Amino acid sequence: MERLWGENFIDPATKKWTSKNTSCPTCKRGFFQFCYEPIKQIINTCMNDQKDKLWPLLQKLGVSMKSEEKDLMGKALMKRVMQTWLPASSALLEMMVFHLQSPVMAQKYRVENLYDGPLDDHMLVQLGTAILTVLLCSMYPR
């Protein structure tokens, strides 16, 4: 995973990683070799209606399609394959869960952006409590 980013190259002919491009035609960046090229190959295969090449590729990747989905063509087929293979919705949700702070924690630093009055005011405490109450009520409805 670490070698996919930055100056990391792999030569599929020798199956060796290097930190320098050897100028060999088969030497490619790790991300390009393992992420970009498979996605590009699937998209091109779907868009060119090369189903005889597509099904073995999907089988290697462990992507199973329903029989009615196999009848799709062109952009509709590409969209369904990509949704099945790389579901963006679950990846986005997982990223938000792991990388964003909880709303309660985030309110502590957002109050400076939401309220531009004096920060030592008694009203600020009431305003902050009100914002937090509204936020919690919207997160946990009865």
Secondary structure, DSSP 8 states (H G I E B T S, - for coil): -GGGSSS-EEETTTTEEESS----TT-EEHHIIIIIHHHHHHHHHHHTT-HHHHHHHHHHHT----TTGGG--HHHHHHHHHHHHS-HHHHHHHHHHHHS--HHHHHHHHHHHH--S-TT-HHHHHHHHHHHHHHHHHHS--
